[in-house]
Amino acid sequence: MDRENQIVAHDGIHKIVLPGRDDHAIAYHVARLANEGFIDATMQRVGGTEPDEVFLLYSIHATEWPGHDLLEHLRDKAVMERAKGC
């Protein structure tokens, strides 16, 4: 298999910090991106130790074509400024 088709496991993703976003917000957005076809992700809902506590475990595998198209579109500064204003 050639190198560009290899998938590399990344165990440091839990170290990513997004200012102003907690784990629940990040999981919500991952689920939305996956449901809309922007990313390929595996998701599993699991119960916590408290009643009605549910967590979303996810693994992001790849960016799909619509995700690449969105990122390309957002590189346009005017588009990004309009998106932030919403």
HELIX and SHEET records of a PDB file:
HELIX    1   1 ARG A    3  ASN A    5  5                                   3    
HELIX    2   2 ILE A   13  LYS A   15  5                                   3    
HELIX    3   3 ASP A   23  ASN A   35  1                                  13    
HELIX    4   4 TRP A   65  LEU A   74  1                                  10    
HELIX    5   5 LYS A   77  LYS A   84  1                                   8    
SHEET    1   A 2 ILE A  39  GLY A  47  0                                        
SHEET    2   A 2 VAL A  54  THR A  63 -1                                        
END                                                                             
